[in-house]
Amino acid sequence: MSLKQTKQLSFSDISANKRKCKHTFFDQINKLVNWSVVEKALRLHYPKGLRLSGKPAYSPLLLFKMLLLQTWYGLSDYAVEEEVNDRITFSRFCGISMDSSVPDHSVLSRFRTTLTEKNALEKLLHIINNQLSDHGVLVQNGSAAVDASITPTPRRPKGKKSYDLHEDGTITTAESYQKGVDPEASWIKKGHHLYYGYKRHVLVESKEGLVLAVGTTKASSHDSGHLQVLLDKVRLKSGSRLYADKGYSGSPNENLLKKKKLKSAIQKKGARNNPLSPTAKRFNKLVSKTRYKVERVFGSIKSWFRSSGARYIGLAKTHTQHVMEAIAYNLYRSPNIILRGI
């Protein structure tokens, strides 16, 4: 038995329409996004919807909208199921009739897993960004800024390493992971603190700071080594500037920008017995006036979406979280950008 989603109102919908339940934000998002294009992309992976044994088939667009709600409001799979059941605005945004069943947490989890395996969210980010560009919200072929941020995971190892001394004098190190530890994450020291988790690499357009591309690595990976991966995901206009902090300085990235015909706005880095000149300091200050927009992405996602760390285990699933948060961030900011430009 399939879940029917039609434009015809049921008696329950007609009764619910008499209640005052306005939500301007959802109306704005529906005007910005052509959901039929998004659904067409999702149907490539679920042509007949998502079906579990003994349950109706659910539209992949419905499930994607539930993932958006989950990200915007910082909800678990269980919580978003309950909220869509209880809140009329949520069910309307998802396109669920009042007398239809809501997908449970197991359906949502399986849907997210498939998106991860197919790397489908990267394509959806590109599709939605193209639509935002059509509305004049996002400039995809202008200058850009890049930075990275740590995404800690609570599933860190607590045991100690064991060392075995062999007869030939060699030593092998073994680190046992207790149940629940994420073995794909790694340690990094920032300041005086140690973090265990992953690193989110983000490329944003320099006008409004909306996300163009996202990458995910272990926390121990150096920021500068992931620049090419981000640049390969977008098409920046020839002659555009790339803004970055001094962590990206060095000849490899400078040569990369020349190869891609981009102008370097990477902050200068001083060295021992070779301090920065006054000109280099002024240059760094000018770069920071644009580069801060990428740092704003990290802070906003953390405060708006209550995203304090990795929700799932593994590099691939954490990358799915990062891309989903990028899509949610771009959509969340878009209505205000339009209103500000009117």
N, C-alpha and C positions, 0 to 999 in steps of 0.2 A: 504494500500500500504506500503510495507516494504522498508526500506532503504537498498539498495544492497551495500555490501562491498566486492568486488572481487579484485583479483590480476591483472585483465585485465585493461590496461591503456585506458582511454578515450582520445579523441582528445585534450581536455583541459589539461590533464596530460602530454601528449606528448609535447605540446607547453610550459608548465611550466618547463619541464625538460631542456629546452634550456636555461633557466635563471640560473644565478649563485646564488644559495641559500643554501650554505653549513651550516650545524650546527653540529659540531663535537660532542657536548655534547649529543644530541639526538641519534646519531649513537652509541656512547659508551653505553648509557643506553639500547638500543635495543640489544646489544651484551651481556649485563650482565643479562638481565631479559628474562626468557622464558614466553612470554606473553600468550601462550596457556594454561599454568598451572594457571595463574592468571584469565584468562577468564573462565576456567572450574569452578573455585571457585565462580566467580561472577554469572555464569549461574545457580547456585543452587537457587538464589533468583530471577533471571530474565531469565528463560529458553527460553522464546520467545522474549527477549529484552524488552525495556521499551517503552510503547506506551501510548500516550495521545490522547484524542478525536480529530480527524481531523488531526493528525500528524503521520508521519511514525514511525515504530518501530526502536529504536536505540540500538546498541550493548552496553551492560554494560561495556565492555572493553574500548570502545570509550569514554564513560562518565567518567570512572575512570582516563583515561589519561588526560581528560580535568580538573579533580580535581587536578591532579599532576601539570599541567601547572598553574592552579590557585594558588596553594600553592607556587611553585617555584618563580612566578613573582608577588605575592601579589595582585592578581586581584579579583575583585568582580564577581558575577555571570554574570552580564551584560557585564563587561569588557572582561572576558575570551571568551564569545560568539563572541564579536567583533574581538578579536585578532585571534581566530581560523578562522574566516571568512576572515580576511585581510592578515594574514601571512602564506606563503606557508609552511615554516618549521613547524609551529604549526599544520596545517591541515595534513601534511604528517605524523607527529608523531602520530596523532590520527587515521590515516588510513582513512581519508575522501577524497574521490575523488573530483576533482576540480568542477565537475558539480553536486555534491550532496549537500543537505542542511545541515546546522550545527545545532545541538540541541540548542534550546534557553534556557534562564536562568530558565524558569519554569521547564523544563525537568531536568536540572542539580540539581535544588533545591529538586525536588521530589526524584531523585536518591540518593542524600545525606541523605535525611530523611529515606529512606528504609535501607541504610547502617547503620544508627544510630539505628533503631529499631531492626535490626537483629544482631547488634554488629559484622558486617562482617569485618570491618577494622582491628580488632584485629587478625583475621585469616589471612588476607592479609599481615600484618606486619610479621607474623610468616613465611608465604610462601616465601616472598621476602627475609627475612633474611636467610632462608635455602639456597636459590639460591646464595646469596652473600657469604655464608659459602663455597659453592662448588667452588667458584672462589678464595677462600683464602682471601677474604676481611674482613670477620667478624668471630671472634672466639666466639662461643656461649657457650662453656663448660669451659671457663677459669674464671679468677677472674673478679669481677664486682665492680661498684661504683654506689652509689645512692644519690639522692638529690631532692629537691623540689624548685619550683619557682612560684611566684604569677603571675596569668594571670588576670589583671584588666579588668573590663568591664565598658564602658561608661554609661551603663544603671543602674546607681545607684540612690537610693532614695534621694530626696532632701527635703522631708517634715519632720516634727517633730513628735515625738511620743506623743500620747495622753494618759492621765492617768485618770482612773475612780475610785473614792473612794466610796466603798459600805458601807451600814449601819453596817455591821459586822466588819468594820475596814480594810477589805482586799482591795488591790489595784490591778487592772488589767491594763495591758499595751497594747495598740493597735498601730500598725504602718501601716498607710495607704500608699499604693503604687500608685503613679500616673501612667498614661498610659506610657508604654514603659519600665518600670523598670523590671529588672530581679529579681524575688522574690526568686530564688533558690540560688543566690550568697550570700555572707556574708562579713562582715567587718573584717579587720585585721590591726594591727598597726605594722609597721616595721621601726625601728629607730624613727624618728620624723614625719613619714608620715602615713596617713590612706589610705588603699586600699580597694576597694569593688570589689569582683570578685571570682575567683577560684584559686586552687592550682594545678600545674602540677607536678606529681611525676614521676621520670624517673630513670630507671635502665639501665646502659650502661656497655658494656664490657670494660675492663681496658686497652686493647692494643691500640685501635684507638678511643674509645669513641663513638662507634655506638650504637644506642638505641636498647635494647632488649625488654623492657616492659615499658608501660605507664599507669599511673593511674590519675584520676581526682577527686578532692574533693572540698568542699567549702573552701574558703580562711582561715577560722577560724580553720580548722582541723590541728592538730599537725603533723609535718613531720613524727615522729617516729611511729605513729600509723598505717601507711599505708605500712610499710615494708613487712609484710607477704603477702599482696595482690600482690605486685610486684614479690616477690620470687616464689609465687605459679604459676605465668604465664610463668616461664622459668625453665629450668633444668640445674642448675649449677653443675659442676663436684664436687664430694665429695672432700673436702680438699681445695677448692677454697677460696680465701680471698674476703671479702666484705669490700670495703672502704666507709666510711661515715664520716660526720662531727659530732661534739659533740651533735648536736640536736637529734641524734639517740642513744645516750648513755643511759645506764640503763639496769637493769637485764631482763626486758621482751624481748628486742631484742637480748641480749646476749644469753638467753635461747633458743630463736628461732633459732639462728645460730647454736647452739650446736645440736638442734633437727634435723636440715637439714644437719648436718655434714659439716658446713662451718666454716672457720677461721675468727675471728673478727679482722677487721682493722678499728674499729670505734674510732675516736679521743676521748681522755680522757677529762673529764670535771671536772674542779676544783669546790670547794665549799667554802662557808664562813668558815674561820678559818682552811681551809684544801686546801691550794694552790697546784698547780701541781708541782711535783718533776722535777728536770732536766731531768730525764729519760723519764717521760711522755711528756715533752715538745719536746724532740728529736723525740719521737714516733709520736707525732702530726705533726711535720714538715715533717717526712717521708711519712706519710699518705697523706698530702696535695699535694705532688709531683705527686700522681696518681689521687687523688680525683678531681683535677681541671678539668679533662676531662669531667666530667658531667656538670660542670658549663659552659664549652665551648659550650655545646649543646644549652643552653638557650640563650646565647649571639649571637650565629650564626643564630639560627632560627629568632631572632628578627631583626638582621641586614640584613641577606641575603634575607629573605622572607617578610620583612617589616611587621612582626607580632607583633604589639604593644599591643594587648589585645584580648579579646574574640570577635569573629565576630558574634556569634549567641546567642540566649537566651536559657538558661537552661543548667543543668549539663550534660545531655546526649549529646547534640549537641556540647558543648564545649569539651567534651571528644573526640568526632569525630574529631574536629579540631586538638586536641593534637596528636592523633594517625596518622592523615594524615600528619601532620608536621614531625612526627618521620619517617614515610616512605619516605617522600620527602628529609629529612635530610640525611638518610642513602644512598639513591641513589645519591644525589648531591655530596657527598664526595667520593663515591666509585671509580670513574675513576681516581682521583688523588692518591688515596691509591694504586691502581694497578700500575700506572706509577711510583710512588715512589719506589715500590718494584722491578721494573724491573732492 
